[in-house]
Amino acid sequence: MKYKIKSRIWIEADDNVLLGEGRVRLLKAIEATGSLSKAAKSLGMSYKKAWSLIDMVNSRAESPVITTSIGGKGGGGAKLTPYGKSLVTAFESINQNCWEFLDEQIKTQLYNDF
């Protein structure tokens, strides 16, 4: 039998969620599609929910995580700021390190006891 630890992490700012897996997925979808509405649609999320999540992240972060442009002839859009990209990278690195640590812990703590 193979055991695995399951866990979720998130980053808080002043006791409020700043980033978690869902918000990072949304930010990555914005980067990939260049649009908040397209990103929301690709994740099966309403535009209103997506905007609310991004607004929360922007209000809790030290700097804006996305920039938007108003629609028009060429259409509007959204993209991650350099700070937004750095937050996504940091979260993914922390998350990966956490999983590696937990995998190692289950090997050393559980399997070595038998």
C-alpha positions in Angstrom: 0.0 0.0 0.0 1.3 3.4 -0.9 0.5 6.4 1.4 0.4 10.0 0.4 -0.1 13.2 2.4 -2.7 15.6 1.0 -2.5 19.3 1.8 -3.3 22.7 0.4 -1.3 25.8 1.1 -2.1 29.5 0.6 -0.4 32.8 1.3 -2.1 35.3 3.6 -1.6 39.0 3.9 -2.8 40.5 7.2 -4.9 37.3 8.0 -6.6 37.4 4.6 -6.0 35.0 1.7 -3.7 36.6 -0.9 -2.9 33.6 -3.1 -3.9 29.9 -3.3 -4.1 27.4 -6.0 -7.3 28.7 -7.5 -6.1 32.3 -7.7 -2.8 31.2 -9.2 -4.7 29.2 -11.8 -6.7 32.3 -12.6 -3.6 34.5 -12.9 -2.0 31.9 -15.2 -5.1 31.7 -17.3 -5.1 35.5 -17.6 -1.4 35.4 -18.7 -2.2 32.6 -21.3 -5.4 34.2 -22.7 -4.6 37.9 -22.3 -8.1 38.5 -21.1 -9.9 38.2 -17.7 -13.2 37.1 -19.4 -11.4 34.4 -21.5 -9.5 33.3 -18.4 -12.7 33.0 -16.4 -14.5 31.1 -19.2 -11.5 28.7 -19.5 -11.8 27.8 -15.8 -15.6 27.5 -15.8 -15.9 30.6 -13.6 -18.2 33.7 -14.0 -16.6 36.9 -15.0 -17.9 38.5 -11.8 -16.3 35.8 -9.6 -13.0 36.2 -11.5 -13.0 39.9 -11.2 -13.8 39.7 -7.5 -10.8 37.3 -6.9 -8.4 39.5 -8.8 -9.7 42.6 -7.0 -9.1 40.9 -3.7 -5.5 39.9 -4.7 -4.8 43.4 -6.0 -6.1 45.0 -2.8 -4.0 42.7 -0.6 -0.8 42.6 -2.6 2.0 45.2 -2.3 1.5 46.1 -6.0 -1.1 45.3 -8.7 -0.9 41.8 -10.1 -2.6 42.5 -13.4 -3.1 45.5 -15.7 -6.1 45.9 -17.8 -6.9 47.9 -20.9 -10.3 49.1 -22.0 -12.0 47.5 -25.0 -12.4 49.2 -28.2 -11.5 48.5 -31.8 -8.7 46.1 -30.9 -10.5 44.9 -27.8 -9.4 45.1 -24.2 -7.2 42.8 -22.3 -5.4 41.9 -19.2 -1.9 40.8 -18.4 0.2 40.0 -15.4 2.5 42.6 -14.1 6.1 41.7 -13.3 5.1 41.7 -9.6 2.1 39.4 -10.5 4.5 37.0 -12.3 6.8 37.0 -9.4 4.0 36.1 -7.0 2.9 33.2 -9.2 6.5 31.9 -9.5 7.0 32.2 -5.7 3.8 30.4 -4.9 4.5 27.6 -7.3 8.0 27.2 -5.9 6.8 27.2 -2.3 4.0 24.7 -3.2 6.5 22.4 -5.0 8.9 22.5 -2.1 6.0 21.8 0.3 5.0 18.7 -1.7 8.6 17.4 -1.8 8.9 17.9 1.9 5.7 16.1 2.7 6.6 13.2 0.3 9.9 12.9 2.2 8.2 13.0 5.6 5.8 10.2 4.8 8.8 8.1 3.6 10.9 8.7 6.6 8.2 8.9 9.3 5.7 6.2 8.2 7.6 3.7 6.2 10.6 3.5 8.5 8.4 2.7 11.4 7.4 -0.7 9.9 
